[in-house]
Amino acid sequence: MQTAGIFETPYYCKIEVRGHLDSRAAGGFNGLTVEHDDGVTVLEGLVRNQIDLCDYILRLHNLNLPVASLRRERQTRGTDDNRSVRTPY
């Protein structure tokens, strides 16, 4: 089973946590956008590799923000107009 390749290339990720991530703490999540919606904080964007993802999850743990969901998607190019398309793994 080959798995090393999927952990070494950037991919789009969406992480939902229960609670509010304040702007000071959000600075530790470089490259991810942070949005708040009804008691849930959503972080999303391009993650460089598996190590960065683990770092983000550890930071959330240390901030006492439980992860409600995590979605990882491949970043690919569309064929018609070269737009970026995200597809679930």
N, C-alpha and C positions, 0 to 999 in steps of 0.2 A: 504494500500500500504506500503510495507516494503522498506525503502531506507537507513536506518541507516547503515546497514552492508557494502554497497558499498562505503561509505564515510570513513570508519574506516580502511580499508585494503589497503596496497600499490598497486599501479597500474602504468602501463607504460603510459607516457604522452609525447606528442610532441606539442610544442608551436612554432608557426612561428610569428615573429614580423617584421614590416617594419622598417628598419634602422640597424645601427651597434651597437652592444653591445660590449664595449671595455673590455679588459682583467681585468681591475681593478673592474669594475661593475659586471663582470661575476662571481667573487668570492662569491657573495651573493646568488648564485643559486647552493647550495651544492648538489652534486650528479648528476647534469644534465650536459650533454655534450653540448658544444656550437660550432656551425659551422656557417660560413658566406657564402652566395651564392647570388651574384647579387643583393645587396641591401636588402637582407632578412637575418635575424638571426634566426637560428633554435636551440631551446633548447629541449633536449629530455633525458629521463631517467625515473627511478623509483621515483614516488612521494609517500611519506609516507601516506598522508591522505588529506582530503579536505581542512584542515586548511593550510597546506603547499602550496597547489595549489593557494589558495586565496592570500597567502603571495607573491608568485611569480608574480601573476598578478598585485598586488598592486605595487610591486617593478618596474615592467615594466612600469606601468602607471606613477610612480614618475620619471622615466627616460625619459619620453615622447616618449616611443616606443609603437606604437599602435599594438595590437594583430591582426594579419591577420587571423590566424586559430589556433584552439586548438583541438587536437585529444586525446581522452582517450581510452586506451585499457586494457583489462584484461590480467594479467600475469598468464599463465597456464603452465603446464608441458605437453610435448608431450608424447604419449603413446609408441612409438617405441624405441626412443633412449634417452629419458629423456631430450631432448633439451627444452629450454624455448620457448614458442610460444605466440605471441601477437594476440589477436582477438578483433575486434571492439565490443564495447558495443552495 
